[in-house]
Amino acid sequence: MADMTISGEYFRGIVKDNPIFSLVLGLCPVLAVTTSVENAIGMAGAALFVLLGSNVIVSALRKQIPPITRIPMFIIIICTFVTMIDMLMEAYTPPLYKSLGIFIPLIVVNCIIIGRAEAYASKNTVKYSIVDALGIGTGFLLVLVLIGAIRELLGTGAIVPFGFKLISIPITPSTFMILPGGAFMTIGVLMAMVNYNRIRKARKGGQ
Amino acid sequence: MEDSLFSIAINGIFVKNFLLVQFLGLCSFVGVSKETKSAAGMSAAVLFVMIMASVASFLIYTYLLLPFGLTFLTTISFIIVIAFLVQLVEFIIRKFSPPLYRSLGIFLPLITTNCAILGVVILNARLDYNFTQSLFYGISAGLGYSMVMLFMAAIREKASSLKVPEAIEGLPHAFFITTLLSMAFVSYFGVIPT
């Protein structure tokens, strides 16, 4: 544990332990809400809030939680934060809440969050758990925004998060990218690219 | 409220298929669809728990949460109900049918965190479905899930002998197959006029 540094732990969450491409956890929201960059940011923000909250509480209570009942207790802790963000978003960002639909309450069963509670927060101090939550949360955010950007750009011809026009390209928008098929294809292509890169690196290292 | 049972069933199985259109339960979908046998086991377990969870959560939501103004506890009570049901089902199957337990056993703990189950009960609550509608939605969502799961497992089993580039092997390949399946299901949009 002595060789852990704060920045190292943070970047580990983004690159090496990226929740989507390395751990393949929590796929449902990744595909469902990434029809636009705006939804992607909203979803990742909500997940980051829950992840941060649950990691802090779980690591603070890690000596008090008996190992045999830890999973139900993690779920109840996570559920508390999910209910909080659910009500906050319903009150302050109704349009975003509406487009994210049932995926806000479904953060409860997102394997990323319970996975981090089990694999990291229950074994480490509060300080490192916060860093871990921020790192994993950022990794999740980057992937969601990337997929959201690809789908929104190709599906509508422009990226318009929060009413602010970021970029537009002169193409005929393809509805396919907004439909569910586009989501599956985008993540398939991205994963193939990540795999390709990994294989190439492994070959270089081997020779 | 005026949704007929027939349209709920068509919606649950085809038009709003949980896996391919609503993206619910994908973790288990890519995880266990490598073999038909395990896919069938997972589907049966999901179908079973989904039906029981729809009934149980309807009763809790209507007779406990709504009358006492406790709707902010919806998510937490539903997840506890599902966890409890999964334990109960596991216990019953182990007691009465050990062969079934051996084939289903490993999938049961995974079901608690399957978002398709929690999705069905939350949708039931949000759409204000009554008892029969909830039950029907649970059954049809489970059937839709099982159907796609078996399609996918059959395709993947056949496709496992194909030679594909190394980078596409495994998950990316599964996602490309899913893309094609999902395109087929998108053509069901508009079957039911909304």
Interface residues (C-beta under 8 A of the other chain):
Chain A: V24 L25 G26 L27 C28 P29 L31 A32 P72 I75 I76 C79 T80 V82 T83 D86 M87 I102 P105 L106 V108 V109 N110 C111 I114 F176 L179 P180 G181 A183 F184 M185 I187 G188 V189 M191 A192 M193 N195 Y196 I199
Chain B: L20 V21 Q22 F23 L24 G25 L26 C27 V30 F72 L73 T74 T75 I76 I79 A83 T112 T113 N114 C115 L118 G119 I122 L123 R126 E166 A167 I168 E169 G170 L171 P172 H173 A174 F175 F176 T178 T179 L180 S182 M183 F185 V186
